[in-house]
């Protein structure tokens, strides 16, 4: 997949934002967490028992769980987004979390997830197939 300026890139981490600004100055890149809010969404209260149970299952706090859900639940899905992560372990953990969330929810949003480095870009379909043996 090639980085183009016809979609919005949601970028995890300050280093990735800096890389985008330097390498791809014409593309729109926004931070992964800071620009999204969490609360009531489509009648679903993110402080209810479901979220507490999911947070526990993922071994994280409710606040951390919500911050990871924030980019997914507040996007305008009539547009195309690319969610970008670096190759560090923290980014890989976030990628796994979001991939599992998308699979569990059965969502078919027009969103791609990429591992971005100097050489490789992997799409979410490849990641999901390799790690979950399920094609989406």
Secondary structure, 3 states (H helix, E strand, C coil): CCCCCCCEEEECCHHHHHHHHHHCCCCEEEECCCCCCCCEECCEECCCHHHHHHHHHCCCCHHHHHHHHHHHHCCCCCCCEEEEECCCHHHHHHHHHHHHHHHHHCCCCCEEEEEECCCCEECHHHHHHHHHCCCC
